[in-house]
Amino acid sequence: MRHAKKKGKLSRDAAHRRSLLRTMSKQLIEHERIQTTQPKAKALRPEFEKLITLAKRGDLHARRQALSQLNQDKFVVHKLFEEIAPRYVDRNGGYTRIVKLGPRRSDSAEMVFLELV
């Protein structure tokens, strides 16, 4: 039975899904706004919010945990800790926003912008 399983599978096995979410997290940190499908954005949102919460903590252990989550990309982790996290010191969650764009032309998948607030 599938009780309390909130994450969608996104038509991928576990390793591919984890890789997809890590890559999308890195892109969101770099560009601060990405265009993707709605199910991917909804899957990414909780993962990304946990990263920002780690960055708000700001200690060495949090930095190492973020490095582990972001495939050892030091430049992305530096931007997350030094530029993005200080913006949200007074905010208790809700760091991202999903803006609907309408269906994609080729396959009618619902497209959205996932952006930092």
BELFENQUI-V271024 format. One record per backbone hydrogen bond with DSSP energy under -0.5 kcal/mol. CO is the residue of the C=O (numbers start at 0). NH is the residue of the N-H. If there is no record, write none. Layout:
CO:NH  CO:NH
This chain:
1:4  3:5  8:11  12:16  13:17  14:18  15:19  16:20  17:21  18:22  19:23  20:24  21:25  22:26  23:27  24:28  25:29  26:30  27:31  31:115  33:35  33:113  35:111  36:40  37:41  38:42  39:43  40:44  41:45  42:46  43:47  44:48  45:49  46:50  47:51  48:52  49:53  50:54  51:55  52:56  53:57  58:62  59:63  60:64  61:65  62:66  63:67  64:68  65:69  66:71  67:70  69:72  71:73  72:76  73:77  74:78  75:79  76:80  77:81  78:82  78:83  79:84  83:86  83:87  84:87  85:88  87:90  94:116  96:98  96:114  97:99  98:112  101:110  103:107  108:103  109:37  110:100  110:101  111:35  112:98  112:114  113:33  114:96
